[in-house]
């Protein structure tokens, strides 16, 4: 039996079984207060908030709920007046007496951990614009306070949880690094010869590595740290400041080196880098490279909920890049100011051209929304009026309200546009991204148009 015992223990250690967490509490000065709770799939991006439950306290402010988890997590508890973060473990109980966001009492098996976090108060109590000596003294005082809290927790009679210690250290290190970075960036521009800044700079060169992604402060610090490394290489002339894709590739290399033995951080940084790069991309070839990187993330993390966030942004960027590929032209707003079509940015996905002789267009927003589904928003449509009668256009715009964006082309400019794109009179531009191509389809605003749109959406 001795031979099998280690194997059994090893098997049990690597099995994760969901256990119930019991949470109860009271809002001391508010009855029937609505609240909801859940977890962030990416705390730094505050993205993909998985809401586990929602409820309302009774008339005396009491509430009770349970949830199941397989590993220690940071629960975000949101009410109308405040948001709280609680450290919870499988099988824990937590009791709360909430006066306000500055006064909370804890009880239960995880009370000590949450009381320690609450006393640490990771909101800063200073301003980076304060005199350099003062703001650094405040930051050092805050660090000393948190170190004392951590030592007191580790020396507690009830014992301490190494997982909580790692999370607390990540919060502490990340918070300090982030604000040191802000302080340095602000004061180096105003007093570059101050010798104290050299001390700050040296500390920023060495970030403690922890494989912890539940701490938003720490993940933010890691991103700042790796970006600083890249900026130093650019400053040393290793890259051209305009080599966007070179910066992207080097960022991936730096991140890969730093997270080689930190798999949780590797996953987090992969999505963060892709998301931030997608926000900045403006060229089709760069979008293709990012698509390839996304495929790699899909292979490494096939069921990750953050893919939904990337998919939404990627779809917008496909449309944006496609729009910029078209010949640009000027349109006029209701004040007579001229704007380029490309100035509308990511949107619109759909541009409708209509003339002074067009039939009544009221109800178009609802019609288009019903065709393209709930993911399409009204600000994704642009109505461009073709004609010279400004007052007539304003009247027609007023009948439609502010549901859509409106612009105007003079008759001369409209004729030139139609000639450029070889479209029939009174056309509709339908921009559909498909394998990085944009289809231009012209239809009358009638049942034939609707049938054609449905065929396109069906893939015909």
KEVOMI-93135 format. One line per field, with one value per residue (C-alpha): residue number from 1; residue in three letters; x, y, z. Coordinates in steps of 0.05 Angstrom, whole numbers, plus 5000, padded with zeros to 4 digits. Example, Ala and Ser with C-alpha at 12.3 -4.5 7.8 and 13.67 -1.06 7.14 Angstrom:
seq c(1 | 2)
type c(ALA | SER)
east c(5246 | 5273)
north c(4910 | 4979)
up c(5156 | 5143)
// end
This chain:
seq c(1 | 2 | 3 | 4 | 5 | 6 | 7 | 8 | 9 | 10 | 11 | 12 | 13 | 14 | 15 | 16 | 17 | 18 | 19 | 20 | 21 | 22 | 23 | 24 | 25 | 26 | 27 | 28 | 29 | 30 | 31 | 32 | 33 | 34 | 35 | 36 | 37 | 38 | 39 | 40 | 41 | 42 | 43 | 44 | 45 | 46 | 47 | 48 | 49 | 50 | 51 | 52 | 53 | 54 | 55 | 56 | 57 | 58 | 59 | 60 | 61 | 62 | 63 | 64 | 65 | 66 | 67 | 68 | 69 | 70 | 71 | 72 | 73 | 74 | 75 | 76 | 77 | 78 | 79 | 80 | 81 | 82 | 83 | 84 | 85 | 86 | 87 | 88 | 89 | 90 | 91 | 92 | 93 | 94 | 95 | 96 | 97 | 98 | 99 | 100 | 101 | 102 | 103 | 104 | 105 | 106 | 107 | 108 | 109 | 110 | 111 | 112 | 113 | 114 | 115 | 116 | 117 | 118 | 119 | 120 | 121 | 122 | 123 | 124 | 125 | 126 | 127 | 128 | 129 | 130 | 131 | 132 | 133 | 134 | 135 | 136 | 137 | 138 | 139 | 140 | 141 | 142 | 143 | 144 | 145 | 146 | 147 | 148 | 149 | 150 | 151 | 152 | 153 | 154 | 155 | 156 | 157 | 158 | 159 | 160 | 161 | 162 | 163 | 164 | 165 | 166 | 167 | 168 | 169 | 170 | 171 | 172 | 173 | 174 | 175 | 176 | 177 | 178 | 179 | 180 | 181 | 182 | 183 | 184 | 185 | 186 | 187 | 188 | 189 | 190 | 191 | 192 | 193 | 194 | 195 | 196 | 197 | 198 | 199 | 200 | 201 | 202 | 203 | 204 | 205 | 206 | 207 | 208 | 209 | 210 | 211 | 212 | 213 | 214 | 215 | 216 | 217 | 218 | 219 | 220 | 221 | 222 | 223 | 224 | 225 | 226 | 227 | 228 | 229 | 230 | 231 | 232 | 233 | 234 | 235 | 236 | 237 | 238 | 239 | 240 | 241 | 242 | 243 | 244 | 245 | 246 | 247 | 248 | 249 | 250 | 251 | 252 | 253 | 254 | 255 | 256 | 257 | 258 | 259 | 260 | 261 | 262 | 263 | 264 | 265 | 266 | 267 | 268 | 269 | 270 | 271 | 272 | 273 | 274 | 275 | 276 | 277 | 278 | 279 | 280 | 281 | 282 | 283 | 284 | 285 | 286 | 287 | 288 | 289 | 290 | 291 | 292 | 293 | 294 | 295 | 296 | 297 | 298 | 299 | 300 | 301 | 302 | 303 | 304 | 305 | 306 | 307 | 308 | 309 | 310 | 311 | 312 | 313 | 314 | 315 | 316 | 317 | 318 | 319 | 320 | 321 | 322 | 323 | 324 | 325 | 326 | 327 | 328 | 329 | 330 | 331 | 332 | 333 | 334 | 335 | 336 | 337 | 338 | 339 | 340 | 341 | 342 | 343 | 344 | 345 | 346 | 347 | 348 | 349 | 350 | 351 | 352 | 353 | 354 | 355 | 356 | 357 | 358 | 359 | 360 | 361 | 362 | 363 | 364 | 365 | 366 | 367 | 368 | 369 | 370 | 371 | 372 | 373 | 374 | 375 | 376 | 377 | 378 | 379 | 380 | 381 | 382 | 383 | 384 | 385 | 386 | 387 | 388 | 389 | 390 | 391 | 392 | 393 | 394 | 395 | 396 | 397 | 398 | 399 | 400 | 401 | 402 | 403 | 404 | 405 | 406 | 407 | 408 | 409 | 410 | 411 | 412 | 413 | 414 | 415 | 416 | 417 | 418 | 419 | 420 | 421 | 422 | 423 | 424 | 425 | 426 | 427 | 428 | 429 | 430 | 431 | 432 | 433 | 434 | 435 | 436 | 437 | 438 | 439 | 440 | 441 | 442 | 443 | 444 | 445 | 446 | 447 | 448 | 449 | 450 | 451 | 452 | 453 | 454 | 455 | 456 | 457 | 458 | 459 | 460)
type c(UNK | UNK | UNK | UNK | UNK | UNK | UNK | UNK | UNK | UNK | UNK | UNK | UNK | UNK | UNK | UNK | UNK | UNK | UNK | UNK | UNK | UNK | UNK | UNK | UNK | UNK | UNK | UNK | UNK | UNK | UNK | UNK | UNK | UNK | UNK | UNK | UNK | UNK | UNK | UNK | UNK | UNK | UNK | UNK | UNK | UNK | UNK | UNK | UNK | UNK | UNK | UNK | UNK | UNK | UNK | UNK | UNK | UNK | UNK | UNK | UNK | UNK | UNK | UNK | UNK | UNK | UNK | UNK | UNK | UNK | UNK | UNK | UNK | UNK | UNK | UNK | UNK | UNK | UNK | UNK | UNK | UNK | UNK | UNK | UNK | UNK | UNK | UNK | UNK | UNK | UNK | UNK | UNK | UNK | UNK | UNK | UNK | UNK | UNK | UNK | UNK | UNK | UNK | UNK | UNK | UNK | UNK | UNK | UNK | UNK | UNK | UNK | UNK | UNK | UNK | UNK | UNK | UNK | UNK | UNK | UNK | UNK | UNK | UNK | UNK | UNK | UNK | UNK | UNK | UNK | UNK | UNK | UNK | UNK | UNK | UNK | UNK | UNK | UNK | UNK | UNK | UNK | UNK | UNK | UNK | UNK | UNK | UNK | UNK | UNK | UNK | UNK | UNK | UNK | UNK | UNK | UNK | UNK | UNK | UNK | UNK | UNK | UNK | UNK | UNK | UNK | UNK | UNK | UNK | UNK | UNK | UNK | UNK | UNK | UNK | UNK | UNK | UNK | UNK | UNK | UNK | UNK | UNK | UNK | UNK | UNK | UNK | UNK | UNK | UNK | UNK | UNK | UNK | UNK | UNK | UNK | UNK | UNK | UNK | UNK | UNK | UNK | UNK | UNK | UNK | UNK | UNK | UNK | UNK | UNK | UNK | UNK | UNK | UNK | UNK | UNK | UNK | UNK | UNK | UNK | UNK | UNK | UNK | UNK | UNK | UNK | UNK | UNK | UNK | UNK | UNK | UNK | UNK | UNK | UNK | UNK | UNK | UNK | UNK | UNK | UNK | UNK | UNK | UNK | UNK | UNK | UNK | UNK | UNK | UNK | UNK | UNK | UNK | UNK | UNK | UNK | UNK | UNK | UNK | UNK | UNK | UNK | UNK | UNK | UNK | UNK | UNK | UNK | UNK | UNK | UNK | UNK | UNK | UNK | UNK | UNK | UNK | UNK | UNK | UNK | UNK | UNK | UNK | UNK | UNK | UNK | UNK | UNK | UNK | UNK | UNK | UNK | UNK | UNK | UNK | UNK | UNK | UNK | UNK | UNK | UNK | UNK | UNK | UNK | UNK | UNK | UNK | UNK | UNK | UNK | UNK | UNK | UNK | UNK | UNK | UNK | UNK | UNK | UNK | UNK | UNK | UNK | UNK | UNK | UNK | UNK | UNK | UNK | UNK | UNK | UNK | UNK | UNK | UNK | UNK | UNK | UNK | UNK | UNK | UNK | UNK | UNK | UNK | UNK | UNK | UNK | UNK | UNK | UNK | UNK | UNK | UNK | UNK | UNK | UNK | UNK | UNK | UNK | UNK | UNK | UNK | UNK | UNK | UNK | UNK | UNK | UNK | UNK | UNK | UNK | UNK | UNK | UNK | UNK | UNK | UNK | UNK | UNK | UNK | UNK | UNK | UNK | UNK | UNK | UNK | UNK | UNK | UNK | UNK | UNK | UNK | UNK | UNK | UNK | UNK | UNK | UNK | UNK | UNK | UNK | UNK | UNK | UNK | UNK | UNK | UNK | UNK | UNK | UNK | UNK | UNK | UNK | UNK | UNK | UNK | UNK | UNK | UNK | UNK | UNK | UNK | UNK | UNK | UNK | UNK | UNK | UNK | UNK | UNK | UNK | UNK | UNK | UNK | UNK | UNK | UNK | UNK | UNK | UNK | UNK | UNK | UNK | UNK | UNK | UNK | UNK | UNK | UNK | UNK | UNK | UNK | UNK | UNK | UNK | UNK | UNK | UNK | UNK | UNK | UNK)
east c(5000 | 5059 | 5077 | 5009 | 5001 | 5045 | 5010 | 4942 | 4963 | 4992 | 4926 | 4886 | 4932 | 4922 | 4846 | 4806 | 4736 | 4688 | 4667 | 4614 | 4631 | 4579 | 4574 | 4526 | 4523 | 4485 | 4483 | 4476 | 4443 | 4406 | 4352 | 4331 | 4397 | 4411 | 4478 | 4513 | 4578 | 4626 | 4697 | 4738 | 4770 | 4822 | 4825 | 4872 | 4827 | 4766 | 4741 | 4691 | 4660 | 4629 | 4569 | 4556 | 4494 | 4452 | 4402 | 4372 | 4381 | 4319 | 4287 | 4338 | 4398 | 4411 | 4434 | 4459 | 4486 | 4530 | 4575 | 4621 | 4694 | 4752 | 4810 | 4822 | 4793 | 4781 | 4706 | 4681 | 4619 | 4583 | 4526 | 4497 | 4543 | 4609 | 4649 | 4688 | 4740 | 4740 | 4792 | 4755 | 4775 | 4735 | 4695 | 4703 | 4651 | 4652 | 4608 | 4604 | 4576 | 4580 | 4572 | 4603 | 4664 | 4709 | 4680 | 4669 | 4673 | 4690 | 4679 | 4684 | 4740 | 4769 | 4758 | 4831 | 4853 | 4800 | 4811 | 4885 | 4869 | 4819 | 4869 | 4922 | 4877 | 4908 | 4880 | 4936 | 4933 | 4977 | 4984 | 5041 | 5043 | 5064 | 5137 | 5182 | 5208 | 5138 | 5107 | 5164 | 5159 | 5084 | 5097 | 5151 | 5106 | 5050 | 5098 | 5121 | 5049 | 5032 | 5095 | 5075 | 5005 | 5033 | 5081 | 5023 | 4982 | 5038 | 5048 | 4974 | 4955 | 4908 | 4966 | 4972 | 4954 | 5015 | 4968 | 4940 | 5010 | 5029 | 4967 | 4980 | 5053 | 5032 | 4983 | 5035 | 5092 | 5047 | 5016 | 5084 | 5115 | 5056 | 5058 | 5134 | 5129 | 5077 | 5119 | 5182 | 5148 | 5118 | 5179 | 5233 | 5201 | 5202 | 5267 | 5311 | 5373 | 5343 | 5389 | 5331 | 5303 | 5363 | 5342 | 5272 | 5297 | 5340 | 5280 | 5240 | 5293 | 5279 | 5208 | 5199 | 5170 | 5108 | 5062 | 5000 | 4945 | 4888 | 4921 | 4904 | 4958 | 5012 | 4992 | 4992 | 5062 | 5086 | 5059 | 5093 | 5158 | 5162 | 5142 | 5198 | 5247 | 5223 | 5227 | 5299 | 5318 | 5284 | 5322 | 5387 | 5373 | 5358 | 5292 | 5263 | 5211 | 5164 | 5173 | 5106 | 5109 | 5181 | 5159 | 5104 | 5151 | 5202 | 5147 | 5127 | 5200 | 5210 | 5145 | 5163 | 5230 | 5200 | 5142 | 5181 | 5167 | 5103 | 5047 | 4990 | 5024 | 5040 | 4967 | 4947 | 5001 | 4985 | 4914 | 4934 | 4987 | 4939 | 4882 | 4926 | 4957 | 4889 | 4867 | 4925 | 4929 | 4913 | 4942 | 4917 | 4984 | 4991 | 4921 | 4941 | 5000 | 4956 | 4907 | 4964 | 4981 | 4909 | 4908 | 4967 | 4928 | 4868 | 4912 | 4943 | 4878 | 4822 | 4764 | 4787 | 4729 | 4775 | 4770 | 4701 | 4731 | 4784 | 4732 | 4691 | 4750 | 4778 | 4712 | 4712 | 4783 | 4767 | 4713 | 4758 | 4816 | 4767 | 4737 | 4806 | 4822 | 4766 | 4777 | 4763 | 4715 | 4687 | 4619 | 4585 | 4550 | 4488 | 4531 | 4562 | 4630 | 4667 | 4694 | 4728 | 4690 | 4750 | 4743 | 4685 | 4738 | 4720 | 4648 | 4607 | 4599 | 4542 | 4537 | 4469 | 4465 | 4398 | 4374 | 4324 | 4275 | 4280 | 4218 | 4207 | 4264 | 4234 | 4240 | 4305 | 4345 | 4296 | 4294 | 4369 | 4377 | 4326 | 4366 | 4435 | 4419 | 4431 | 4507 | 4499 | 4492 | 4458 | 4523 | 4550 | 4506 | 4518 | 4463 | 4492 | 4442 | 4457 | 4430 | 4440 | 4379 | 4408 | 4342 | 4304 | 4358 | 4353 | 4278 | 4286 | 4340 | 4294 | 4240 | 4289 | 4313 | 4384 | 4382 | 4434 | 4494 | 4479 | 4522 | 4510 | 4542 | 4530 | 4498 | 4564 | 4604 | 4552 | 4555 | 4631 | 4626 | 4577 | 4621 | 4682 | 4650 | 4608 | 4546 | 4474 | 4433 | 4411 | 4454 | 4468 | 4540 | 4542 | 4612 | 4622 | 4690 | 4705 | 4777 | 4800 | 4760 | 4705 | 4645 | 4608 | 4536 | 4486 | 4411 | 4348 | 4317 | 4261 | 4243 | 4296 | 4349 | 4323 | 4324 | 4394 | 4419 | 4389 | 4423 | 4490 | 4483 | 4465 | 4529 | 4501)
north c(5000 | 5047 | 5042 | 5068 | 5124 | 5176 | 5163 | 5171 | 5236 | 5261 | 5245 | 5281 | 5342 | 5350 | 5341 | 5404 | 5396 | 5454 | 5471 | 5518 | 5587 | 5616 | 5692 | 5730 | 5802 | 5866 | 5936 | 5973 | 6036 | 6013 | 5962 | 5930 | 5947 | 5913 | 5880 | 5832 | 5793 | 5755 | 5749 | 5785 | 5741 | 5796 | 5842 | 5891 | 5901 | 5897 | 5851 | 5794 | 5803 | 5735 | 5752 | 5693 | 5721 | 5782 | 5796 | 5849 | 5853 | 5849 | 5910 | 5907 | 5903 | 5828 | 5784 | 5713 | 5677 | 5617 | 5602 | 5546 | 5553 | 5505 | 5550 | 5614 | 5675 | 5749 | 5760 | 5828 | 5849 | 5909 | 5949 | 6016 | 6055 | 6017 | 5959 | 5911 | 5857 | 5795 | 5739 | 5672 | 5599 | 5535 | 5517 | 5586 | 5626 | 5702 | 5747 | 5822 | 5883 | 5940 | 6011 | 6043 | 6030 | 6057 | 6015 | 5940 | 5886 | 5813 | 5745 | 5673 | 5627 | 5679 | 5740 | 5751 | 5753 | 5803 | 5846 | 5848 | 5870 | 5922 | 5952 | 5955 | 6002 | 5999 | 6066 | 6117 | 6174 | 6224 | 6260 | 6250 | 6325 | 6336 | 6355 | 6295 | 6286 | 6287 | 6239 | 6188 | 6193 | 6179 | 6119 | 6091 | 6100 | 6063 | 6006 | 6001 | 5998 | 5941 | 5902 | 5905 | 5881 | 5823 | 5804 | 5807 | 5762 | 5711 | 5711 | 5702 | 5644 | 5616 | 5607 | 5637 | 5618 | 5620 | 5633 | 5695 | 5718 | 5714 | 5754 | 5806 | 5813 | 5822 | 5877 | 5911 | 5907 | 5925 | 5985 | 6013 | 6001 | 6033 | 6096 | 6100 | 6098 | 6154 | 6196 | 6187 | 6205 | 6268 | 6294 | 6277 | 6329 | 6383 | 6370 | 6324 | 6339 | 6318 | 6261 | 6226 | 6208 | 6164 | 6122 | 6117 | 6098 | 6042 | 6012 | 6014 | 5972 | 5911 | 5885 | 5824 | 5766 | 5733 | 5687 | 5723 | 5752 | 5763 | 5829 | 5885 | 5928 | 5876 | 5859 | 5933 | 5940 | 5881 | 5915 | 5981 | 5945 | 5908 | 5970 | 6009 | 5956 | 5964 | 6040 | 6036 | 5993 | 6043 | 6100 | 6062 | 6059 | 5984 | 5999 | 6054 | 6093 | 6083 | 6007 | 5988 | 5914 | 5910 | 5938 | 5886 | 5828 | 5852 | 5862 | 5789 | 5768 | 5808 | 5782 | 5710 | 5716 | 5746 | 5697 | 5634 | 5602 | 5641 | 5609 | 5650 | 5715 | 5687 | 5677 | 5746 | 5784 | 5747 | 5774 | 5843 | 5852 | 5829 | 5873 | 5936 | 5924 | 5915 | 5981 | 6016 | 5978 | 6019 | 5978 | 5914 | 5878 | 5892 | 5865 | 5801 | 5792 | 5803 | 5752 | 5701 | 5716 | 5708 | 5639 | 5620 | 5643 | 5602 | 5540 | 5552 | 5573 | 5545 | 5558 | 5622 | 5671 | 5730 | 5707 | 5739 | 5807 | 5800 | 5779 | 5841 | 5888 | 5849 | 5855 | 5930 | 5935 | 5895 | 5945 | 6004 | 5979 | 5963 | 6033 | 6066 | 6025 | 6060 | 6126 | 6180 | 6238 | 6299 | 6304 | 6363 | 6365 | 6405 | 6465 | 6467 | 6441 | 6392 | 6325 | 6266 | 6200 | 6168 | 6216 | 6172 | 6123 | 6051 | 6062 | 6063 | 5992 | 6013 | 6078 | 6094 | 6146 | 6178 | 6237 | 6293 | 6254 | 6192 | 6166 | 6177 | 6145 | 6147 | 6080 | 6062 | 6052 | 6000 | 5968 | 5962 | 5938 | 5883 | 5860 | 5860 | 5836 | 5860 | 5865 | 5922 | 5990 | 6050 | 6090 | 6039 | 6069 | 6135 | 6168 | 6212 | 6258 | 6276 | 6345 | 6420 | 6439 | 6446 | 6466 | 6407 | 6361 | 6389 | 6378 | 6306 | 6294 | 6323 | 6272 | 6216 | 6245 | 6233 | 6158 | 6157 | 6198 | 6244 | 6278 | 6312 | 6313 | 6367 | 6344 | 6356 | 6316 | 6261 | 6254 | 6250 | 6197 | 6154 | 6159 | 6139 | 6077 | 6062 | 6053 | 6061 | 6122 | 6126 | 6067 | 6035 | 6019 | 5954 | 5941 | 5869 | 5844 | 5775 | 5750 | 5822 | 5842 | 5894 | 5881 | 5941 | 5927 | 5977 | 5967 | 6008 | 6019 | 5970 | 5897 | 5877 | 5909 | 5871 | 5804 | 5817 | 5834 | 5770 | 5730 | 5762 | 5748 | 5676 | 5670 | 5666)
up c(5000 | 5013 | 4939 | 4916 | 4968 | 4933 | 4867 | 4900 | 4932 | 4867 | 4831 | 4884 | 4881 | 4806 | 4807 | 4811 | 4839 | 4844 | 4915 | 4941 | 4969 | 5017 | 5022 | 5066 | 5088 | 5101 | 5073 | 5139 | 5113 | 5050 | 5042 | 4977 | 4943 | 4876 | 4866 | 4819 | 4822 | 4778 | 4751 | 4698 | 4646 | 4638 | 4698 | 4663 | 4603 | 4648 | 4593 | 4589 | 4657 | 4672 | 4715 | 4761 | 4794 | 4812 | 4868 | 4913 | 4988 | 5032 | 5065 | 5121 | 5073 | 5084 | 5026 | 5017 | 4956 | 4938 | 4879 | 4858 | 4841 | 4828 | 4849 | 4888 | 4852 | 4859 | 4863 | 4839 | 4879 | 4849 | 4880 | 4859 | 4905 | 4904 | 4878 | 4922 | 4908 | 4952 | 4954 | 4957 | 4956 | 4942 | 5004 | 5037 | 5076 | 5079 | 5120 | 5105 | 5142 | 5093 | 5119 | 5057 | 5014 | 5069 | 5126 | 5119 | 5172 | 5156 | 5186 | 5161 | 5138 | 5090 | 5135 | 5152 | 5079 | 5059 | 5120 | 5102 | 5031 | 5056 | 5104 | 5049 | 5010 | 4942 | 4923 | 4924 | 4975 | 4938 | 4871 | 4822 | 4812 | 4884 | 4898 | 4881 | 4952 | 4981 | 4932 | 4939 | 5015 | 5010 | 4965 | 5011 | 5072 | 5036 | 5019 | 5092 | 5116 | 5067 | 5085 | 5158 | 5141 | 5102 | 5159 | 5209 | 5164 | 5157 | 5232 | 5248 | 5294 | 5241 | 5193 | 5124 | 5053 | 5004 | 4946 | 4980 | 4997 | 4923 | 4903 | 4957 | 4937 | 4864 | 4883 | 4926 | 4874 | 4816 | 4850 | 4869 | 4801 | 4764 | 4805 | 4804 | 4729 | 4728 | 4776 | 4735 | 4669 | 4700 | 4737 | 4685 | 4640 | 4693 | 4731 | 4689 | 4730 | 4797 | 4822 | 4858 | 4790 | 4777 | 4838 | 4812 | 4743 | 4772 | 4809 | 4744 | 4710 | 4754 | 4762 | 4806 | 4765 | 4792 | 4752 | 4775 | 4731 | 4781 | 4801 | 4752 | 4784 | 4772 | 4700 | 4684 | 4713 | 4670 | 4607 | 4626 | 4643 | 4576 | 4537 | 4572 | 4549 | 4477 | 4481 | 4505 | 4446 | 4399 | 4433 | 4424 | 4349 | 4345 | 4310 | 4268 | 4307 | 4247 | 4242 | 4272 | 4254 | 4277 | 4344 | 4347 | 4333 | 4383 | 4436 | 4426 | 4434 | 4498 | 4527 | 4509 | 4543 | 4606 | 4614 | 4593 | 4661 | 4676 | 4635 | 4664 | 4647 | 4578 | 4563 | 4591 | 4553 | 4488 | 4488 | 4514 | 4460 | 4405 | 4430 | 4437 | 4368 | 4336 | 4364 | 4328 | 4262 | 4200 | 4143 | 4110 | 4111 | 4186 | 4197 | 4162 | 4208 | 4269 | 4241 | 4239 | 4312 | 4330 | 4298 | 4342 | 4404 | 4381 | 4377 | 4446 | 4481 | 4437 | 4485 | 4518 | 4528 | 4508 | 4435 | 4433 | 4452 | 4398 | 4347 | 4359 | 4351 | 4292 | 4255 | 4265 | 4240 | 4178 | 4160 | 4177 | 4134 | 4078 | 4081 | 4078 | 4016 | 3978 | 3945 | 3996 | 3983 | 4018 | 4050 | 4084 | 4152 | 4170 | 4189 | 4120 | 4144 | 4098 | 4123 | 4090 | 4090 | 4123 | 4182 | 4206 | 4229 | 4241 | 4222 | 4179 | 4155 | 4110 | 4069 | 4039 | 3983 | 3971 | 3930 | 3939 | 3897 | 3941 | 3976 | 4051 | 4090 | 4159 | 4193 | 4157 | 4221 | 4247 | 4179 | 4173 | 4245 | 4233 | 4172 | 4202 | 4272 | 4343 | 4337 | 4287 | 4318 | 4289 | 4288 | 4238 | 4184 | 4146 | 4105 | 4049 | 4015 | 3942 | 3924 | 3928 | 3969 | 4039 | 4072 | 4041 | 4067 | 4137 | 4137 | 4116 | 4167 | 4221 | 4203 | 4217 | 4283 | 4308 | 4298 | 4243 | 4221 | 4162 | 4110 | 4043 | 3974 | 3923 | 3858 | 3823 | 3874 | 3875 | 3799 | 3802 | 3856 | 3818 | 3756 | 3797 | 3826 | 3764 | 3805 | 3782 | 3802 | 3875 | 3896 | 3963 | 3983 | 4021 | 4052 | 4071 | 4094 | 4066 | 4065 | 4071 | 4009 | 4004 | 3961 | 3932 | 3913 | 3886 | 3894 | 3895 | 3963 | 3952 | 3963 | 3912 | 3957 | 4017 | 3981 | 3956 | 4026 | 4054 | 3998 | 4014 | 4088 | 4072 | 4032 | 3962)
// end
